Amino acid sequence: QVQLVESGGGLVQPGVSLSLSCAASESIFSFYAMGWYRQPPGKPRELVARIISGRSTYADSVKGRFTISSDNVNNTVHLQMNKLKHEDAAVYYCNIRQRQWYVDTWGQGIQVTVSS
């Protein structure tokens, strides 16, 4: 199966930027959807951003601040996070939905902490 390895994240102060990466073991052309989800403390997991059929969608809370992109050469999906807020603190998960059997694969999760 497809394997996803996340990198990036860390502890930052409000207003700064971070970038997350998700490296896939297979070509991203085999994926129906690529996205990032997050789970804040005490809250359910929520969609942050996703690419389907070349179109990007974002949660209202991150529009204008976050950008999702894909790197076809390196089979990697990125999430650029700007102007981070306290409410952005969460464990972030990369998600891939494969064209074959529409199977979902998740990254291991990576912590983003925003603290003043």
Secondary structure, DSSP 8 states (H G I E B T S, - for coil): ---EEEEE-EEE-TT--EEEEEEESS-GGGEEEEEEEEE-TTS--EEEEEEETTEEEE-TTTTTTEEEEEETTTTEEEEEE-S--GGG-EEEEEEEEESSTT-EEE---EEEEE--
